[in-house]
Amino acid sequence: MTAVDRLAGRERELAAIDDFLTGVRSGTGQALALRGEPGAGKTALSLRAAERAVPARVLRATGAEPEAQMAFAALHQLLRPVSGLVDALPEAQREAVRGALGLAAPTGGQDRFLVSAGVLSLLAEAAVPDGLVCIVDDFQWVDRASADALLFAARRLGADGVGLLFAARDTAEARHMLKDVPSLTVAGLGAADAALVLAARSAVPPVPDVAALVAAATGGNPLALRETAGLLTPEQLTGRAPLPDPLPVGDGIGAVFGEQIARLPEPTRLVLLVAALEGLGDLRLVLRAAARLGAAADALDAAEAAGLLDIQPTGIRFRHPLIRSAVHAGAGAADRRAVHRALAAESEEAGDTGRGARHRAEAALGPDENIAAELAAAAGLARARGGYADAARTLVRAADLTPDRRTRSLRLKDAAVAAWLGGRPGQARSSLAAAREAAGDSGPSAEIAQLSGRFELHSGDAAEALRTFMTAAEQTAEQTAEQASEQTAGQAAEHASGQTPEQAARARLSILADAAEAASYVGDTDAAVLIGRRAEALPDPGDPADAFLRDVLIGTGALQGGDSHGGAQRLRRALDAVPDDGFDAVLLLWAAAAASLLGEGDVGARFAARAGRVARVSGMVGTLPVVLESTATAERMNSAFALSAALSEEGLALARETGITNSAAAHLANLAVCAAVRGDETDARAYAHEALAIAIPHRLGLRVGVASYALGLLDLGLGRFEQAHERLTALTTAGPGAGHPAAVWGSTADRVEAAVGAGDMEAARAAVGFLERWSANAASPRARALLARCRALVADDGAAPDLLRHSLDLLAGDPGAAYDRARTALLLGERLRRERRVGEARPHLRHAAEAFGRLGAVPWERRALGELRAAGEAGDRAEPAALTTLTAQELRITRLVAEGLSNRDVAARLFLSTRTVEYHLYKVYPKLGVTSRTELARLLA
């Protein structure tokens, strides 16, 4: 059959592939998925794409069902020809990719995103100079580690000249996996095209009526048409004899292959079964395993002659995946186990213990600790390489084969962790539930409970997570007390769990910190107080990081329990202990929270910004969505609204990729606030409502508060004071999330202004009183400036201007306070104009209007310009700051370049290729009117 006949009726698909290849040749990243039923022609279309890709380099890989749990098996197959380019990658990515591809020993516990980012960079390197087309067939059987890395790259292809073409069966799982990739369904052929296929395979061309009947019966499936044509007589094709009823279609296609296989000699069927279960097409391994079972090498000749196999010196390939399925289905269970044992022995002799363990597991008849331990070791290797999802599956299988309940529970717990790190939250929850059931009363219940709470905190009900953590903390406290009372003078001071008292105290501190985080999400001050007391009961830690964390928990609890002086003192001690270098991103976020509790949001913003930098450098970017919540908020508090939104867009994408639903709610809420500042009512409402749809049922009080605050700020900026007053007051009095301390404090200044605008001076004074109490321990100029501004709003006319001027003085020289300074200048200008001191009012109003214009705060700029005109000056709208003209991606790149990073380092931290960074900078420089990195850094400074 010619290639033309094989592609008959595929003009639409071929045109789409040509467009795909044209994009690659032009230097644009492309991704396309071909989906269809078995035999639809996806492989033929992929082959045509490979032929037409010239001069671009072509890499190919095919998913294999037996390799579906072998981490990075497909990636190794795809990237082996370009593995020599790995040395060109940034260091962290280079080591991750080398470990994933088996080119070096894995460093252990690396983040799966780091491997994915390295794959993207490697593809970009391989695309030089003429482009690169990667074709992955049978994508539904690709191992999850490889699939995750390739889909990560597909979502981030930029100006790289890389094309990713996936071919997959049209199943629900494949549709879900490829949901972000442009897809094309390869459907059945019509009657006319079906006639061409039938004619190419049969002795005589069919008459139109017969072709139409066969096309209808087969659904136009090309494979079914070809196989059916071989079974029809010339008389049937020409209509002189009736067609068989039913035709061998649908499941019958497999039956056709089954009949062909059944007619083969027994040794040939045996070698076919070895090839089917081996899966990779390693001809030498297949022949050695077959020889172990008594089959000679020439046994494959009959299968090749029957057209079932394509044999090359380096490999063996089934002509169609259904042939392998038919071989597997036609073999008895005992025969399959025997083949798996032979393959296990040959794999182990070749040094591949991981594959050997998997074959032994398939041959097992019941629990077997030796096989289970081998599988667990294979999972550990996959996990060390970053293949968490595949490690999770392997650990579940290991647990199935584990006879001891406690060991089975531990393996299921490890499977849950691996699944979570692999971005499979549903699988993680299932494995953890199974671990809890297997543990009974003897398992690591506190550790399982803590993991359950973490999963719940990141993607479920925060209040339930808090309850889980508090229960776990209580259990560990009781266990510690019991074990301490049982120890005698002659006993070693070590717990039955194998922990020393110091390790047990650290474990309790970890659970209490998780509980405190959950309490902050919910806004449960009573829980925070209790957590602080329990932390205080722990012994003084020797580790500085643990001592810092304990001080934060104690200080938070004391402050929220009414001990303002003691709590502030403890938090100050914690912040004074933060080193200039050495803390990880999580600890820096605790420092940001401590500063915010002291009323120093600007100090907290600096810690949050540091946390973002550390998270990017560390390579453990799976935590980045959560870190970016605080980093984006910090940039917003520092008047960098466009950058804040850009970071939240990045965080939102990562949160959705990792399944961290509650982090997605945080980023949506922040995007709503940024849109409210811009006066973009449509976006602000859309983001806020999407955030609330997650946050309310998950009882995320802080996220509810921020999203609701965004709507109140939108009303305030648009001059709808009554609505703003109602919304912002509701944050303190009613509705889901009401009363969350951080949301109440963060909205106080706006609440005061809305109350004054609405004429409710009593509510305004009450809000000022709250801010005075909250800021009693604040020392930063910005915190004192905010308080002075709010006091001015409720002061008499004589005192108000001086308070506003004092606020402006406190903010002088603080570039991050540009928005707050403009808000204060606007209020001062309005107050002076109302007192008919227009000459004094104009400079302040002019400054406010210009600042708002640069920041893109359109409704605030409009209000300032209106006041300026009322003061007798015809103000014009200011040009937005050059940075506000950049796209989100350009902003992220620009900020890192301004910090002094090379293009390669920027690419590594943003999961882009170097070529994409260069492409964006090429557009950024003229937009900003700069010609060098030095000028760019000066502009941002």
N, C-alpha and C positions, 0 to 999 in steps of 0.2 A: 504494500500500500504506500503510495507516495505521500510526501509531506503535504502536498496541496489537498489530496483527498482527506488526510487526517484532520485538516483544518477547514474543511468545507463548512460554510455557513457561519464562520467565526469572524466576519468582517468587523462587527462592532467591537469584539474583544481585541482583535489585532489593531484596530485604530486606537483603542485605549492604551495598548502596550506601546504603540509608536509615540503617542503623546508623552507617555512615561519616559521613554528613552530620549525623546527630544529635550525634556526638562533636564535629564541627567547630563546630556551633552552640553547644555547651556550653562552648567555649573550650579543648578538648583537641586537641592535635596528632594527626592521623590520617594513615596511609599505607595504600594498598591497590593491589594489582596485579591486573589482569584479564589472564589468559593464555589463549590459545586459538589454533586454527588460523585461517588466513585465511577470512573469511566467517562466522565463528562468531557475530558480533554484538557484538564488543567496542566498536566505534564507536557503535552504537546505544545501548548501555548508558552509554557516556560522555556521549552527548547527553542522555539522560534524567537523568544525574547533574547536568549543567549546568542543566537545567530546574528540578530540585527543590532546587537549592542556595540559591535565593532565601531570605533577603535577602543572603546572602554574595556577595562579589565573586567572579567566575569569570574565570580566565585559562586560555588554551588554547594548545597548541602541538602540531605534528605532525612526527614525524621524517621526514626525506626521505633516501632512499638516496644521491642525489648530494651531499648535504650532510654525510654521515657523517664526513667528514674535515675539516670546517670548524669549527674550535674555537669553541664558544659560539654556534653558529648557532641551535640550538633554544632556548637560554636567551634569546637576543636576541628571538626570536619570542614567547616566553612572557612576558617581563618588560617588553617595550616599553611596554605601557599604564601601567605603574607606575614607569617610569624616573625620573619627577619626584620620587620619594620617596628617591632615592639620597642626597641631601644630608643626610638624617637619620641616616645610618649613622656609626659611629666612623670616624675619619679614615683609618686603614690599610685598613679594609674598603671605605670609600667609594671610594678611589682604585683599589683592586683591581677592584671591580665596574664602575666607570666605564670602566676599561681593557678589561675583558672584554666589555662591551656595546658597545664602540666609541664611547662618549660622550666619551672623552678619549684622548690618546696614552698607551699603556701605559708604566709606569715602568720595566719591564724586569726579567726574572728573578724575578718575584714567586712566592711559594709558592702552589701550587694550593689548599691548604687555606684560605688567606686569601680567595680568591675564593669558595670554598664557604661559609665563615663569613659573608661579606658577603651571599651569596644568602639564607642563613637569616635574617639580620637584615632584609633587604629584604622577604622574605615576611611576617615578623612585622609590619613596618610597614604593609604592604598589607592585613593582616587587620583593621586597625582601621577601623570599629567593629564590623562585623557578621560577621567571619570571611572566610576566603579559601579557595577551592577551585581548585587547579591541576590541569588535565587534560592529560596528555601522551599522545597517541595514537602508534601505531607506534614505541613506545619502542625497539624493536630497531634502529632506524635513527638514533636520536639520536646526535649526535657525543659522543665520550667525555668531553670537558671538561664539556659540559652534563650528561651523565648522572652523572658523578662529583659535581658540585655538588648536583644534585637528590637523589641518594641519600645524600650526606653530610647534607643537611637532613632527609631522611626519618628517618634514624637519631637525630636530635636534636630532633625536634619535642616541645615541652613544652606549657606553658600558653599557646599562641599562637593558637589558633583557626585553624590552617592545616591544610588537607587536601591531600595529594598523591595523585592517582589516575593510575596508569600503565596503559596498555593495550599489550600486546606479544604477538607471536607466541610460541607455546609451543615455543621452541627451547632447546637445552642452554645456549647462551650467554645467552639472556634469563633462564633460570632461575638461572644463576650470578650474573648482575648483580643480580637482584632477590631474592637468597636471604635478605636481612635484612628484606624487606618482606612483610607478610601478603598472601598470594596467594589468588586464587580462579580455578579453572579453568572457563572457559566451554566446556562440552562440547556435543555434538550434542543435538538435540531428539528426543523420543520420537515415536511414530507419531501420537498424537492432536494434539500441537502441530504436527507437520509437516503434518498435514492442513489446519490453519488457514492456514499459510504458503502451501501449494499453492493453496488456494481463493482467497486474496487476489490471486494473480498469474495464475490461469488463467481461462478462459472459463466453465468449469463446475466445481463442487466435485468432488474425487475421491472415489471410493468407498473405504471403509476398507481393503480389501485392497490397492488400488493405493497408497494413502498409506503403508501399512506397507512395501510393497516399495520405494517410492522413498526412504522414510526409511532403510531398511536399506542401500540402495545408495549413498546420499549420506552416510551416517554422521550424518544429522540436521543437516548443516551448513546454516544458513539461506540463505546465498548460493547454495549448490549447489541447494537446493530451489527458490529463486526462479528461477534461470536454467533449471533443468530444466523447471519448470512452463511457461515460455514456449515450450519446444520440443515439448511433448506436445499431441496433438490431443484434442478432447473425447472421441473414441471411446476413446483410450488411457486417459484419466483416469477414464472410467466403466467400464472393464474390457471394453468391447466389441471392442477391438483390443489386440494384444499390445504391451508396452512395448519400446522399442528396446534392443538388447543389443550393447555395453554402454551404460549411461546415461552422459551427459557429466559425469562426476564426477571428483573428485581432480584430476589434471593436466588432465582434460578441462574443468574450469572455465576454465582459462586458454585452452584451445582454443576454447571458446565465444566468449570475448572476441576471440581471434585471428581467428575467422571474421567477427565483426562489424567488426573493424578492416579486414580485407582487402576488405570490400565497399564501403569508403569511397573517395571520390575521392583521387587521388594527392596533391594539395595538402593535403588534410585529414590524410592519413597523415603528411605531412612536418611539419606544425605539431604534430601529436600527438607525434612523435618529439622535436621541439624542447622541448616541454613536459615530456616524460618525462625528458630528460637535464638540463634546467634544474633541476628538482626543487623549487624554492622556491615555485613558483606565481606568479612575478612576471610578470603579464600583459604589461606594456609591454616587458620584456626578451624575452619569448617572441615577441611579434609583430615586434619589430625584427630579431631573429635570423632569424626565418622569412622576413621581407621580404628580408633579405640573400641568402637562398637562392632567392628568386623566388616565394614563397607570399604570397597576399593575406590581409588581416586577416579577411575573411569566410570563409576556409577552415575556421575552427573551427565554423561554424554547423552543419555536418553532424554533427560529433562531438557537439555539444550536443544536437541533435535525436535522436541515437541513444541518449542517456542515458549517454554515456561520461564527460562532463565537466559540472562545475558552474562557470559563468563568472559572476563578479561584477566590478564596475568596478575593484576593487582587487586581484583575484587570480583564479587558475584552480586548480581542484582536481579530480583524478580521482575518479570516484565510488567506486572501490575500488583499493587498491594493486596488485591483480593486473592491472588494466587497464594501468597503467604498465609492469608487468613484461611483459605481452603485447606492448605497443608496442615495447619494447626488443628482445624476442626475435624479433619479426617483421621487424626492420630488418636490412639488410646491414651488414657491417663498414665498408665504404666510406661508406655513408650516415651511420653514426654518427660517423665521423671528421669528415665534412663539417659536421655539426651542431655538434660540439664546437668546431671552428674558428670557426664563426659565433658561437657563444656566447662564446668567448674574446675575440673582437674586440669584441663588444658590452659585455662585462663590463669590459674594459680602457678602453673609451671612457667608461664610467660611473665610472671611477676605482677599480674593484675589481680590482686587479692579482692579488691572491691567488686569487680565483675564476678569473680569466682564465688563470693559470698552471696550475691544475688541469685546466681544459678543454683547454689545449694539450697537457698531459701525456697525456690520454686520446686525443688525436688523433695522438700521435707514433708513428712506425713503427719507431724505433730510438733509440739513444743520441743525445742532443742537449744539449750543455752549456748553451746559452742557456735552454732550457726547465728544465733541472735547476737552474740558478742561480736562476731565478724561483721555482721550488718551494722551494728552500732559503731564499730570502728570505721567502716566505709562512710557512714553518715558524718562522722567527725571530720573526715578528710573533705567531704563535700562542703561542710559548714566552714571549714578553715579556708576554703577557696571562694567562699561567698555564695555557694549554691544552697541557700537556706531552704527553699521550697522543696528541693529534691531530698535534702537531708531529712526534712520533716516526714516525707513519705517513707523513706527508708527506716527511720526510727519507729514509725507506726508498725511497719512490717516486723521489725526486730521485736517490738513489744508483743506482737501476736505470737511469736515463737518463744517468748520468755516464760519459763515455768514459775519462777519466784515472783510473788505478788509485789513485793516492795521494789524489786529491780524493774519489773514491768511498769510500775507507777513512775519510777524515775525516768525511764526511757520515754514514756508518754509525755511526761512533763517537759523533757528536753525537746520532744517533737513539737510541743506547743510553742516553746520559745523559738525554735527554728522556723515554724510556720509564721509566727508573728513577724520575725525579722525578715522573712521572705515576702511580706505583704499579703499574707493569707489569713486575715483575722477570723473568718468563719472556721477554717480548719484548725486554727490555734485554739479557739474556744472548745471545739469538739474534742481535741486531744486532751485538753486540760480537764474537761469533764470526765473523760475516760480515766485519766490519771488519778483523779480524786476517788472515783469508784474503785479502781484497782488498789489504791492505798489502804482503804478501810481505816482502821484505827492505828495502823502501824506506820503509815507513810509520812512524808514530810508535809504535814497539813498546813503549817504556817507559810512555807515557801509556795505551795500551790495556791493558798489563799491570796498571798501577795501578788502572784502573777495574775490571778483572776481579777483582782482589783485593778491592776495596771491595764489589762485588756479593756475592762469596763470603763476606766477613766479616759482612755484614748478614743474609744469608739462607742461607748454606751452611756448608761445612766450614771452621772457623776455622784449623785447621792448614794446610789447602791455601791459604788466603788468606795466611797467614804465609809459606809457601814462595814464593808468587807475588811478594809484596812484596820478599822478600830477593833473589830473582833479578833483579827490576827494579832494585833498588838497586845490585846488583853490575854490571848492564849499564850503568847511567848513570855509575857510577864509572869503568868502563873507557872509555866514550865520552868522558868529560871528559878523562881522561888522554891519550887518543889525539889529541883535538882540540888540547889544550894543546901537545903535542909537535910538532904540524904547523904551529903558528903561527910566523911569522917576525917579526922586529922591525918590518917594514914593514906587517904585516897588522893589521887591526882586531881587537881582542880580542872576537870574536863567533863563536859556534858556527855550524856549518852549518845547524842547526835554526832559526837566527834568535835564539837566546837569548844574552844577555850572560853572562859568568861568574857574575855575581850572581844572575841569573835561574835559571841552571843549578843553583847551590848551593841556592837556595830550593826548586826542584823536587825535588832529592835529599832535602832536609830533610823535605819533605812525604811522600815515599815512606817515609822512615825512621820518621816519626811514625805512619803507617798500619801499618807493620810492628810498631812498639812496641805499638800498640793490639791488634793481632792476638796478639802474644806475651802480652799481659796476659790476653786471653780464654782462651788455651790454658794459660798458666802456664809458658811456656818461658823459664826464667831464662837459659839459655845464649844464646838469641837476643837477649834483652834486653841482655846483656853486649856482644855483637857489635854491636848497634845503637848502643849508647853509644859504642863505639870509633869507629865510622864517623861518628857525629855530631861527635865531637871532632876528626876529621880535616877537617871542613868549615871554611871561613874564618869569622871572627867576623862575624855578620850586623849590618848597620847598623840594621835594623828591630827595635824593642824586643820586639815579639811573637815574632819569629823567634829572637831571642836568648834569650828566656824558654823557648821550646819546646826549643831546643838544650840549654840547661842542664838541663831536666827529663830529656831522653833521656840525657845524659852522666851525670847524678847517679844515675838509675835503674840504668843499666848498672854503674856503679862500686859502688853499694850491693849489688846482687845478685851482683857478682863478688867480693865479700869486702872491698872497700875501704870499710869502714864510715865512717871519718872523712871521706875525700875525697868519697864519695857524698853524705853528709849535708850537707857544706859546700856542695856544688854545688846541692843541692835547696833549701837555705836561701836561697842567693843568688837562685834562681829565684822563690821565694815572696816574698822581699823586694821583687822587681821588679813584683809584680802591682799594677796601679793600682787606685784606688778605683772608677774608671769607665773604660771604653774597651775592655776585653777582651770578646771574644764568648763565647758559651756554651761552645764547644768548648775554648777556652783555659782557661776557668775549671774545666772538668772535668779538664784536665791538672793544674791547681793542686790540685784535690781529691785526685787520685791521688798527687801528690808529698807532700802532707801525710800521707796514709795510709801511705805508705812510711816516713815518719819515725815512725810509730806514733801519730800524732795524728789519730785518727778524728774527733774532735769538730771540729777545724779543717777537715779535709776536708769534713765535713758542711756547714759554713758556706759553703765555696766551691761545693759542689754546689747548695745552696739558691739562691745567687746566680745560678748557671748557669740554673736553672729560671726565675727571674724574667726574666733577659735573653732567654732563648729565647721566652718569651711576648710580650715587648714588641717583639722584633725583627720579628715577622711571619713569619719563616722557620720555621714550625711543623712542616714536614716532618721536621726533625731532632728534634722534641720527644720522640718515643718514646724515643730514646737518652738525651736529657738527663734525662728523667723517671726513667730507671733510677737514676741517681745521686741525684736529688732525693728520690725515694721512700726510698731507702736512708738518706739524710741524716735524713729525718723519723723513720725507725725508730730510728736511733741517738740521736735526740733525744727518745725516749720517746713520740713522737706516732704511735702504732701505727695508730690509726683513719685519720689523715690519710695516713700512708704507704700504707696499703692503698687509700685513695681515689685517690691519685696513680697507683698501679700499675694500678688498674682503668682509669683514663683512658689510661695509657701502653699497656696491653694492647690496648685498643680501637683506638688509633691505629696500633700496630704491626701489627695484623691488617689494618687498612685500607690500609696502605702496603706490605704484604708484607715487612716487616722481621722475619722469623721469629725471628732470634736475640734481638732485643729482646723479643719476646713471651716467650721462655724466661726472660729476666731478670726480667720483671714477674711471671711465674707463680712463680718461685722466691721473690721477695720476699713475694708474697701468702701463700706457704706458711709463711714465717717469722712473719709477722703472725698467721696463724691458729694457729701453734704457741704463741705467747705467750698467745693467748686460751684455749688448751687445746681448740680446736675440731679434734678428731682427724680427722673426716671431711674437712673442707675442707683441712686441712694435708696430708693424704696425697694428696688429689685434685690439688691444685695442684703438689705436689712431683713426683708421678709424671708429670703433663702436662709439667712443665718438663724432667724427665729424658728424656722421650720425644723432645724436640727436642735437648737439650743433649748427650746421649751420642753419637748418630750424627754430630752437627756438631762434636764434639770441643771443646765449650765448657767447659773445665775449671773456670772460675770459676762458671758457672751450675750445673754439676754439684755443685760444692762447696757453694754456697748452698742448693740444694734438699736435698742430703743433710744439711747442717747443720740445716735446718728440722726434719727427722725426729728428729735427735738432741736438739734443743732441746725438741721435743714430749715425748720420753721423759723428759728431765731434769725438766721442769716437772711431769710426772705421777708423779714419784718412781720411775721405772723406771731406776735408776742403772746396772745391768748393761747393759741395752740401749743406754742413752745413751752409756756408756763405749765400747761396741763400735762404735757408729755414728760417734762423734766421732773415735775413734782411727783408724778406717778412712780418714778424710779425709787422714791423714798417711802412711798405709802401703800402701793397696791400693785397687784399683778404678778406674773411669774418673774422671778429674779429681783423683785423689789427689795430694797434694803441692802443690796450687796455693797460692802464698804468701799471697794475700789471704784465701783460705778458711781456711787453716791458722791464720793470725794472728787472723782474726775470730772463730774458734771456740775459741781457746785458753782463755779464762777459763772457759767452760762445760766444756771438756774437763778442766780441773783439778778443777772441782767434781764432775763425773761420776766421775772416777777416784777421788777421795776417798770419794764415796758408795758406790762399788763395792769399796772397800778396797784399791785398787791404788795405794799411796803412791809406789812407784817411778815409775810412769807419771805421777803427779801432779807429782812433783819435776822430771821431765824436761820436762814441759810448762811449768812455771814457769821453768826454765832457758831454754827457747826464748823465752818472753815477755821475759825480762830482756835477752836479746841483741837481740831485735827493737825493744824500747823504749829501747835505750841512748841514742838520739839524741832521744827525745821530751821535749818541754818542757811540754806542756799539762798542767794539773792533772788532767784526766780520765784521761789515759794513765798518770800516776803513781798515781792512785787505783786503777786497775784492777790495776796491778802489786802494790800494797800488799795488795789483797784476795786475790790469788792466793798471795802469800807467806804470808799469814795461814793459808790453808787447809793448808799443809804445815808450818807452824811448830808448836813445842810449845805446850802450853796456856798457859804463862806469857806468851809473846810475842804470841800470836794476837790477844787483845782489843785491845792497843795498836795493832797494825797495822790492824785493822778500824776503830778509831776514827780513826786517821790518814787512812784512805781516806775516811771520812765527812766529815772536816774539809775535805779537798781538793775534795769534791763540793758543799760548802755554797755556796749562792747560785747554783748552775748549774741553772736550771729544765730544761734539756735532759737532765740526768742523773738525772731522777726515777726511772727504772727501775733504773739501776745503783745509786743510793743505796738504794732499797728492797731490792735483792738483798743489798747489803752489810749493811744494818740487820738483815735476816733472819738472815744468817750470824752476826752479832754476838750477836743475841738467842738463837739456838740454842746458841752456845758458852757464853754466860753462864748459860743455864738448866741446861745439863749440869753446870756447875760449882756448881749450886745457888744462884746469885746471882740469884734470880728477881726481886727488886725492881729490880735494874739491867736485867734482860732485858726486862721488860714494856714500857717506853717504846719500845724499839727494835722489838719485835715488833708493838706497836700501830701505830707509824709505818709499818712494812712492810706490814701488812695494809691499812691505809687507802690507802696509795699504790697498791698492787696493785689494790685495788678501783676506785679512780678511773681507773686505766689500762685496766681491763678484762682484767687478767692473772689470769684465774679460778683456774688451778691453783696459781699462786704465792700468791694471796690465801688459798686453802684451806689451803695448807701453813702460812702465817703464823698463821692463826686457830687451827689445831691446836696449834701451839707456844704460842700465847698462852693457850689453855685449859689446856695442861699446866703453864703457869706460874701458874695459879690465877686467871685473869681470863677471864670469859665474853665474848669479843669477838663483835660482830655484823658481818655483811657491810656494807661501806661502799657508799653509793650511787655508781654509776659517775659519772665526770665528765660534766657536761652535754654536752660535745662528743661523747662516745661514743654519744649517743642520735641523732645526726644521720646522715642518709644520706650516701653518698659524695659525691653532687652537692652536698648542702648544706654538707658540710665544705669542699669546694673553694671554693665561693662565699664561705663565711664567712671563710676565711683571707684571701682577696683583699680582701674588704670591710674586714676589720680592718687591712689594710695601708694603708687610706685611699683605695682606688680607688672611682670612681663605679660605679653599676650598669651604665652603658654600657661602661666600660672592663673591668669583670668579664666582661660578656657577650662582648666582643671577645676576651679572652684564653682563655675557656673554650669558644668556638665555640657560644654560646647566644644567644638573643634577650634583649633587655632585659626583655621581659615575663616570660620564664621566670625570670630572676634575681629580679625583683620577687616573683614567685609563691613561689619558694623562701624568700626572706627573710621573707615574710609568715608562713611556717610556722616559720622558725628562731627568730625573736624570742621567741615564747612558750615554745618548748622550752628556751631558754637563760635565760629569765627576765629579758630585757633589753628596753628600749624604744627604744634609739637606737644609732646606729653608734658613738658614743663609748663607750657601755657595752660594746658588743660588742668593740671594740678593747681595752678595759681587761680584759675577761674573758680574752681570748686571751693578753694580755701576762702 
